[in-house]
Every structure is written in structure tokens, then in C-alpha cells.
Amino acid sequence: MKTTIFKKFAIVPLLALAATAIQGCGGSESKTSAVSGSGSVPAAVLTEINVPGTTPMSATAVDLAVAGYTAREFYAEGKARRYKGVGGGTQTTATVIDGNWPYRTRVMVRVPSPDKFNGTLIVEWTNVTVGLDLEFATAEASTYLLREGYAVAVVSAQRVGVEAMKKWSPQRYAGLSVDVNACGSDGTSTSVGASLCTGDPLSFDIFTQIAVALKQNAGGGSAPMPGLVVKDVIAIGQSQSAVRLQSYYNSIQPLAGVFNGFAYWDLSDQLRSDLTVPAVSVQSEALASVYGRWTTADFTRRWDVAGSTHASLYGAQYIDAIVKRDQSVTNSSGPISFTQWIEPTCTKLPPFTTVDVGLVYSNAIDSVRRWIRTGIPAAPSIHFERDTAGALVRDADGRVKGGIRLAQFTAPTADQAAPNGTTFPCGVSGWHRYYTSAELKSLYGDHGNYVAQVAQAMVKASSDGYVLPVDAMAAISDAENSEVAK
């Protein structure tokens, strides 16, 4: 990193301030209640998958070896319980209806070497909106997770994802099921109601039992994460899976007590206010245009990010690499990417904005972990401005007011907007068009002015507690080394 331009704009002192300020953000210290047990929840039985000539579906396309990681995939099986009083926005603890429902699914596990492991296990509930398991939450925070030495588990808890795996590779995934007779022969169940039955009634216990198995990490040399001692477990999920984890937080967590914290990406509904389990949700402008504000409490936070879309441009690229390699998404013409799946519903192309929400989501995970470990709360909730009718307030240029304002929003290199028509999925996916060199020169005047604007935004985001100092510094360095307005 060069130092001349940082001295010119007094960035070094500001970043030093940000690095110290973030440690105390969010108010006075408030210890969390320890959540370390698993109650009466049994552990799933994990068996490593070894089917010659086959590969895991939806595995990350990132080169894990370069990061010092290894990846393994396991069958996970056991007998799950069904619950009453889960979903539909309820904020009360569920009750157990019955148990002994057999299941067999899979979990992908990625681990660093024991000397790099930071003691925290991340467990993602995969999103199945596209019709298969995809790790949209990990996609946004992948660089951070690998850099900081987390263990990561990606769980297939729902029927849509499991059935897609069985179709994609019958040899590898034959015999998987997460709903064996759980809904009755006609697909309904008078004991839980059709809505819950069609909503994967075993998924909550499956997710819990897999987390318990990984947390225990039993088996010596055959353990799923050899040599690792798990101190705490954080559940993550995006959009559809965030909704499942909202139901989990509200109704299952008080019973099971397995997870120490939760980090959501685009949660659409309310978390209950009486739990002492840290939970932070990062919210896109695109989804905020559809859903209103929900309230937070002592142990929950909502961070709105201006200009961000339901999947970021960078998260979409992460998912595209997986989908294109596996040829797992198709249309009438054959295999397509995730981005191509989005495009037919777009008013403008290409989709997504350049706002890197992953910088904020990485900090959300980091903040939850710090909250668990030290009792220091995450930075306060920060919202978009809304009018009396609940609609987002925008300035004369159409830009949303309020929220976290990253440099890609305040000092953009592209013309862009978070909404893109009204049809899902592109209605929440936004669009962008990169400025030409002449436009950038006209917009910023000179390179130094551009870097100064980037620095101002990133230092504020860091000092306010919404971006990690190391990521703020990297963004400023990238701006300095760019060709913008030169």
C-alpha cells in the first residue's frame, strides 16, 4: 500500500481511529447469556461420502487449498422431531408434536488447519429459491470467512434441495430424504396442518442435529473436523433461508439452545425481542423497497445498506461459478448461470449494483462472534428513512436516504439503482452500467478527489462499526491503485 496519498488526505489517522472506535461500538458492554448446550437434541450421524466418479453438487468454486482449507461432504442421518407453532411470523416457542421421523441428507464441511481455526463454526441453511441448494450467505462473506479461519458447514435441510441433488447425481445422492412419511401419504397432516407440512416440518430438527454433530466433532481421526475444538456456533442464511432461520430463532432456539448467534442476510420479518442470543441482519435497499421496517431489541440489530441488491454483484459471481460448473440450472436452451436466470425479468441489464454488501455482512458475522465472546454489542441498528406511509425516502437524484453508505454508493464508478422493475427476481436485483473514463473524469475532476471520497465513506463506515477496518483500508487502497479519473 502506498503512503503518499494517505498522508495527503489524512487517511492514516482516520483509519487508526476507525480501528479503535469499532471495538467499542454499539453502546455499553452487555454480556450475553451463554448458549452452549444442545438440550435433548441428539446428534446426526455423519458418514463421509465416497462415491467414485461423482462430485459434490453446489460445492464452492473457490480454490480452498490456496486458503489452507480442506473440504469434505457427509451424509447426515437420524430421526427428527416435528414441531407445532413454527413459521408464519410467530414469535413464541414451539412445542414438539412427535419424533422418530427418519431422514438422510448431506452437509458440506470446509475447515482450516487446527492452528488457523478461530474456534467458531458457521452453519448455513441453504437457499432453495432457484430450485437447488445454494449458499448465498457464504457467497457474500467467503473471503472474510477463509481469511479469519472459520469452519463452515453448508446444510441441505429442505426437500427442494435434496430432490434436486438426487436428480443431478442419482449415484451420489440416492436414498436421501428429508420427509419420509412426515406429511402422510397424501402430503398433508392433520397434526401440523398442510402449510407446515409442505414447509419441510423436519428441517428444523435436521438443521439442529447436524449442528450438534459438528459441534461435538466426535470420532477421533474420523471426526468431521479433525483436530478442531468448536467454542461457538453461528447460524447464517439469506432471504428464503433467512426466513427459515427467523422461525428457528423465534421458535426452536429457545428449546434447543444449540446456536450461540445468528447472522442474517436480507431477513424479511420480525425477530422476537426476549432472547439473549445475538442476531444481526444486513438488509438490502432492494428488499427494503418491498418489505417495511421491523423493530430490533437489546440482542438484535438491523443494518440497512444503501444501493445494495438482494444478491450483490460479487455474490452473484460466486454463485455463477458454481452453477456454470455444475450445469445445475437450465432453461429451454440448456444450462444457464444464476445471472441468466435473473435476466429475463429485468427492465435494465446487466443486473445487480456494484455496492459490496459483503463488506457489511462480513462485519455482521464478526460482530456476532465478538458479542458472543466479549459481551460487546454490535453497532446500533441503522435504517433507511421512510415517509409516513412507510415508503423509502429518496433525494432529488432518486438515491435512498439513510442506511450504511459505502463508497460504491457515495463515490460510484457506475450508474446504478437497487430496484429494477417490479417482477421477481430482477425487481430486487437492481442494475448497473459502468461509467466511461470521460464520465468519471467529469464526475470527480481528478483521481485524488475520487480517492478522498472513497476514504471519507469507508472511514465513516468503519468508525461507525459497520465495516471492518481491514476491509475499509483495502477499499481505499483499491481506489488509490485504480485508474478512476486519472
C-alpha positions in Angstrom: 0.0 0.0 0.0 1.3 3.4 -0.9 1.5 6.0 1.8 1.8 9.3 0.0 -1.8 9.8 -0.9 -2.9 8.6 2.5 -0.8 11.3 4.1 -2.2 13.9 1.7 -5.8 13.2 2.7 -5.0 12.4 6.4 -6.4 8.9 6.0 -4.0 7.0 8.2 -5.1 8.8 11.4 -8.7 8.4 10.5 -8.3 4.6 9.9 -6.5 4.3 13.2 -9.5 6.0 14.8 -11.8 3.6 13.0 -9.8 0.6 14.1 -10.2 1.6 17.8 -13.7 3.0 17.6 -15.2 -0.2 16.1 -14.1 -2.1 19.2 -16.5 -0.1 21.4 -19.3 0.5 19.0 -22.9 -0.3 19.9 -23.1 1.1 23.4 -22.1 -0.1 26.8 -21.0 -3.6 27.4 -23.7 -6.1 27.9 -22.9 -9.8 28.5 -24.8 -12.4 26.6 -26.3 -15.5 28.2 -24.1 -18.4 27.4 -25.8 -20.8 24.9 -23.6 -23.9 24.8 -25.8 -26.9 25.4 -28.0 -28.9 23.0 -30.7 -29.8 25.4 -32.2 -33.2 24.5 -31.4 -32.8 20.8 -29.4 -35.8 19.5 -26.5 -35.5 17.1 -26.9 -36.6 13.5 -24.8 -39.5 12.3 -22.2 -38.2 9.8 -20.6 -40.5 7.2 -18.2 -39.2 4.7 -19.4 -39.6 1.1 -17.1 -41.5 -1.1 -18.7 -42.5 -4.4 -16.1 -42.9 -7.2 -16.7 -41.0 -10.4 -19.0 -38.4 -8.7 -18.6 -34.9 -7.2 -20.5 -32.8 -4.7 -23.3 -30.7 -6.1 -23.1 -26.9 -5.4 -19.7 -27.1 -3.8 -17.8 -23.8 -3.7 -15.8 -23.0 -6.8 -13.2 -21.1 -4.7 -9.8 -22.7 -4.5 -9.8 -23.7 -0.9 -6.3 -25.2 -0.9 -4.9 -21.7 -1.6 -6.6 -20.5 1.6 -5.3 -23.6 3.6 -8.7 -25.3 3.7 -9.9 -28.7 3.0 -13.5 -29.7 2.0 -15.4 -32.9 2.8 -19.0 -33.9 2.2 -21.0 -36.1 4.6 -24.3 -38.0 4.6 -26.2 -36.8 7.7 -28.9 -39.1 9.1 -31.0 -39.6 12.2 -34.6 -39.3 13.4 -36.1 -35.9 13.6 -39.0 -34.3 15.5 -41.9 -32.3 14.2 -42.9 -29.0 15.9 -46.1 -27.1 16.3 -46.1 -23.3 16.3 -43.3 -22.7 13.8 -43.4 -20.2 11.0 -45.9 -17.7 9.8 -44.2 -14.9 11.7 -44.9 -16.4 15.1 -42.7 -15.1 18.0 -43.4 -17.8 20.5 -41.6 -21.0 21.4 -42.7 -24.1 19.5 -43.9 -27.4 21.0 -42.9 -30.9 20.0 -45.6 -32.9 18.3 -43.8 -36.2 17.9 -40.4 -37.7 16.8 -38.7 -40.6 15.2 -39.1 -39.4 11.7 -36.1 -40.8 9.7 -34.1 -38.5 7.4 -30.9 -38.7 5.4 -29.4 -35.6 3.8 -26.0 -34.1 3.3 -23.7 -31.4 4.7 -20.6 -29.9 3.1 -17.9 -29.0 5.6 -14.8 -26.8 5.0 -12.1 -26.5 7.6 -8.8 -24.8 8.1 -5.8 -26.4 9.8 -6.2 -26.6 13.6 -3.6 -23.8 14.1 -5.6 -21.4 11.9 -9.1 -22.3 13.3 -10.6 -19.4 15.2 -12.9 -21.6 17.3 -16.2 -20.6 15.5 -18.3 -22.9 13.3 -20.5 -21.2 10.7 -23.6 -23.3 9.7 -25.5 -22.1 6.6 -29.1 -23.0 5.9 -29.0 -23.2 2.1 -31.4 -21.1 0.0 -33.6 -23.2 -2.4 -35.4 -20.4 -4.3 -33.6 -21.3 -7.6 -34.7 -24.9 -7.2 -31.5 -26.3 -5.7 -29.2 -25.7 -2.7 -27.1 -22.5 -3.0 -25.0 -20.8 -0.3 -25.9 -17.1 -0.8 -24.9 -16.1 2.7 -21.4 -17.7 2.5 -21.1 -16.2 -1.0 -21.1 -12.7 0.4 -18.7 -13.3 3.2 -16.4 -16.1 1.7 -13.2 -14.0 1.6 -13.7 -13.0 5.2 -14.6 -16.5 6.5 -11.5 -18.0 4.9 -9.2 -15.2 6.0 -10.3 -15.4 9.6 -10.1 -19.2 10.0 -13.8 -20.1 10.4 -15.0 -23.7 9.9 -18.0 -23.6 7.5 -20.8 -26.1 7.2 -23.5 -25.9 4.4 -26.6 -27.9 5.3 -29.3 -29.2 3.0 -32.4 -29.2 5.2 -35.2 -28.9 2.7 -36.9 -31.2 0.3 -36.4 -29.0 -2.8 -32.6 -29.1 -2.5 -32.5 -32.8 -1.6 -34.6 -33.8 -4.6 -32.5 -31.6 -6.9 -29.4 -33.4 -5.7 -30.9 -36.8 -6.3 -31.9 -35.8 -9.9 -28.4 -34.3 -10.6 -26.4 -37.3 -9.3 -28.5 -40.4 -8.5 -25.4 -42.4 -7.9 -24.1 -40.0 -5.2 -27.3 -39.0 -3.6 -29.7 -42.0 -3.9 -31.6 -42.7 -0.7 -31.6 -39.1 0.6 -34.9 -37.9 2.0 -36.0 -35.2 4.5 -39.7 -36.0 4.5 -40.2 -39.8 4.8 -43.9 -40.1 5.6 -43.7 -37.0 7.7 -46.6 -35.4 5.8 -48.7 -38.5 5.4 -49.4 -40.4 2.2 -51.5 -37.6 0.7 -49.0 -34.8 1.5 -51.0 -33.5 4.4 -51.0 -34.0 8.2 -53.9 -33.1 10.5 -51.5 -32.8 13.4 -49.4 -30.0 11.9 -51.6 -28.6 9.1 -50.9 -28.6 5.4 -49.0 -25.3 5.5 -46.3 -26.5 7.9 -46.3 -30.0 6.4 -45.5 -28.6 2.9 -43.0 -26.4 4.6 -40.4 -29.1 5.5 -41.5 -30.0 9.0 -38.4 -32.0 9.8 -36.0 -29.3 8.6 -35.6 -27.5 11.9 -34.6 -30.7 13.8 -32.3 -31.7 10.9 -30.5 -28.4 11.0 -30.1 -28.7 14.8 -28.9 -32.3 14.8 -26.3 -31.6 12.1 -25.0 -28.6 14.1 -24.8 -30.7 17.3 -22.8 -33.4 15.5 -20.4 -30.9 14.1 -20.1 -29.1 17.5 -19.3 -32.3 19.2 -16.9 -33.3 16.4 -16.6 -36.8 17.8 -14.8 -39.7 16.2 -11.1 -39.0 16.7 -9.3 -39.4 13.4 -12.6 -39.9 11.7 -14.2 -36.8 13.1 -15.7 -34.4 10.5 -13.3 -31.7 11.5 -10.1 -33.4 12.8 -8.2 -31.6 15.5 -10.7 -28.7 15.8 -12.4 -27.7 19.1 -15.6 -25.7 18.5 -16.2 -23.0 21.0 -19.3 -21.4 19.5 -21.6 -21.9 16.5 -23.3 -19.2 14.4 -26.2 -19.9 12.0 -26.4 -17.9 8.8 -28.8 -17.7 5.9 -30.1 -15.4 3.1 -33.6 -14.5 2.0 -35.7 -17.7 1.8 -33.3 -19.5 4.2 -33.2 -16.4 6.4 -36.9 -16.7 6.8 -36.4 -20.3 7.9 -33.8 -19.1 10.4 -36.2 -16.4 11.6 -38.6 -19.1 12.5 -35.8 -21.1 14.1 -34.7 -18.1 16.2 -38.2 -17.3 17.4 -39.5 -20.9 18.0 -36.7 -23.5 18.1 -33.7 -21.8 19.6 -35.4 -21.4 23.0 -35.9 -25.2 23.0 -32.6 -26.4 21.6 -30.1 -23.8 22.7 -27.5 -25.1 20.1 -26.6 -21.8 18.4 -24.7 -19.0 20.0 -25.6 -16.4 17.5 -27.3 -15.7 14.1 -26.2 -13.5 11.1 -28.9 -12.9 8.6 -28.7 -11.5 5.0 -32.0 -9.9 3.9 -34.4 -11.1 6.6 -37.9 -10.0 5.8 -39.7 -10.3 9.1 -39.5 -9.8 12.9 -37.2 -11.5 15.4 -38.6 -11.9 18.9 -37.2 -9.4 21.5 -36.9 -11.5 24.6 -34.0 -13.8 23.7 -30.4 -13.1 24.8 -28.9 -14.6 21.7 -27.1 -12.1 19.4 -28.6 -11.7 16.0 -27.6 -9.2 13.3 -29.4 -8.9 9.9 -27.9 -7.0 7.0 -30.7 -5.6 4.7 -30.5 -4.6 1.0 -32.2 -1.5 -0.3 -33.8 -3.7 -3.0 -35.7 -5.8 -0.5 -36.5 -2.8 1.7 -38.4 -1.4 -1.3 -40.7 -4.4 -0.9 -40.8 -5.0 2.9 -41.2 -2.5 5.6 -39.0 -1.9 8.7 -39.1 -4.4 11.5 -38.0 -3.5 15.0 -35.0 -4.6 16.9 -34.2 -5.1 20.6 -31.3 -5.5 23.0 -29.8 -8.5 21.3 -30.9 -7.9 17.7 -29.8 -5.5 15.1 -30.8 -4.4 11.6 -28.3 -2.7 9.3 -29.7 -1.3 6.0 -27.2 -0.8 3.2 -27.9 1.9 0.6 -27.7 0.9 -3.0 -27.5 -2.8 -2.3 -29.4 -5.5 -4.1 -30.9 -8.8 -2.9 -27.7 -10.6 -4.1 -24.7 -8.4 -4.7 -22.8 -8.4 -8.0 -20.0 -10.2 -6.3 -22.1 -12.8 -4.5 -23.8 -13.5 -7.9 -20.5 -14.1 -9.5 -19.6 -16.5 -6.7 -22.9 -18.4 -7.3 -22.5 -18.2 -11.1 -19.1 -20.1 -10.9 -20.9 -22.9 -9.0 -23.9 -23.1 -11.3 -22.0 -22.9 -14.5 -19.5 -25.6 -13.4 -22.3 -28.0 -12.3 -24.7 -27.1 -15.1 -27.4 -27.3 -12.4 -29.7 -24.5 -13.7 -31.3 -24.9 -17.1 -33.9 -23.3 -19.3 -35.3 -24.5 -22.6 -32.0 -23.7 -24.3 -29.9 -25.7 -21.9 -27.6 -24.8 -18.9 -27.6 -21.2 -17.7 -25.9 -19.2 -15.0 -27.7 -17.7 -11.9 -27.3 -14.3 -13.5 -29.0 -15.6 -16.7 -31.8 -17.0 -14.5 -32.3 -13.4 -13.2 -32.1 -11.6 -16.5 -35.5 -12.4 -18.2 -37.4 -10.4 -15.5 -35.1 -7.4 -15.8 -36.1 -4.0 -17.1 -32.4 -3.0 -17.4 -29.3 -5.1 -17.9 -27.0 -6.2 -16.5 -28.5 -6.8 -13.1 -27.0 -6.0 -9.6 -25.3 -2.9 -8.4 -21.6 -2.5 -7.5 -22.3 -2.0 -3.8 -20.3 -4.7 -1.9 -22.7 -5.7 0.8 -20.3 -8.5 1.7 -18.2 -5.9 3.5 -21.1 -5.2 5.9 -22.2 -8.8 6.1 -18.7 -10.0 7.0 -18.7 -7.4 9.8 -22.1 -8.6 10.9 -20.7 -12.2 11.4 -17.6 -10.7 13.1 -19.8 -8.6 15.4 -22.0 -11.5 16.4 -18.8 -13.5 17.2 -17.4 -10.7 19.2 -20.7 -10.2 21.0 -20.7 -13.9 22.0 -17.1 -13.9 23.1 -16.9 -10.5 24.9 -20.4 -9.3 25.5 -19.7 -6.1 23.5 -22.8 -5.5 21.4 -22.8 -4.9 17.7 -23.2 -1.4 16.3 -26.7 0.1 16.6 -29.4 -0.6 14.1 -29.3 1.8 11.2 -32.3 2.3 8.9 -33.3 3.9 5.7 -35.5 6.9 6.0 -39.2 6.3 5.4 -42.2 8.6 5.0 -45.4 8.3 7.0 -46.7 5.7 4.6 -43.6 3.5 5.1 -42.1 4.2 1.6 -38.4 4.8 1.3 -37.4 8.5 1.2 -35.2 9.5 -1.8 -33.3 12.6 -2.7 -33.7 14.6 -5.9 -31.5 12.1 -7.7 -33.5 9.2 -6.6 -31.0 7.9 -4.1 -32.3 6.4 -0.9 -31.7 8.4 2.3 -30.2 6.9 5.4 -28.6 3.5 6.0 -25.0 2.5 5.7 -23.4 4.4 2.8 -20.5 2.5 1.3 -18.1 4.1 -1.2 -19.6 2.2 -4.1 -22.8 4.2 -3.3 -21.4 7.6 -2.4 -18.5 7.6 -4.9 -19.7 5.2 -7.6 -18.0 4.1 -10.7 -21.3 3.1 -12.3 -24.7 4.5 -12.9 -27.0 2.1 -10.9 -30.1 1.5 -8.9 -31.3 -1.2 -6.5 -34.8 -1.6 -7.9 -35.2 -3.0 -11.4 -38.8 -3.2 -12.5 -41.4 -4.9 -10.4 -41.1 -8.6 -11.4 -39.2 -11.0 -9.2 -36.4 -11.9 -9.1 -35.0 -8.8 -11.0 -37.2 -6.4 -9.2 -34.9 -6.9 -6.2 -31.7 -7.4 -8.2 -31.0 -3.9 -9.5 -28.9 -2.9 -12.4 -25.6 -1.1 -13.2 -23.8 0.5 -16.1 -20.1 1.3 -15.6 -19.2 4.9 -16.3 -16.8 5.7 -19.2 -13.4 7.2 -18.5 -14.8 10.6 -19.7 -17.8 10.3 -17.4 -15.6 9.5 -14.4 -13.3 12.4 -15.2 -16.3 14.7 -15.4 -17.8 13.3 -12.2 -14.7 13.5 -10.0 -12.4 16.0 -11.7 -9.2 14.2 -10.7 -8.1 10.9 -9.2 -7.2 12.4 -5.8 -10.8 13.7 -5.4 -12.2 10.2 -6.1 -9.8 8.6 -3.6 -10.7 11.2 -1.0 -14.4 10.5 -1.4 -13.9 6.7 -1.1 -11.8 7.3 2.0 -14.4 9.5 3.6 -17.2 6.9 3.1 -15.1 3.9 4.2 -13.6 5.5 7.2 -17.1 6.6 8.4 -18.5 3.1 7.8 -15.6 1.6 9.8 -15.6 4.1 12.6 -19.4 3.7 13.0 -18.9 -0.1 13.3 -20.4 -1.4 10.1 -17.3 -2.4 8.2 -14.1 -4.0 9.5 -11.1 -1.6 9.5 -9.0 -4.0 7.4 -11.7 -4.1 4.7 -12.0 -0.3 4.8 -8.3 0.1 4.3 -8.4 -2.4 1.4 -11.2 -0.5 -0.3 -9.2 2.8 0.0 -6.1 1.1 -1.3 -8.1 -0.3 -4.3 -9.3 3.2 -5.0 -5.8 4.6 -4.9 -4.5 1.9 -7.3 -7.4 2.3 -9.7 -7.4 4.4 -12.9 -10.5 6.3 -12.0 -10.4 9.9 -13.1 -6.7 9.8 -14.0 
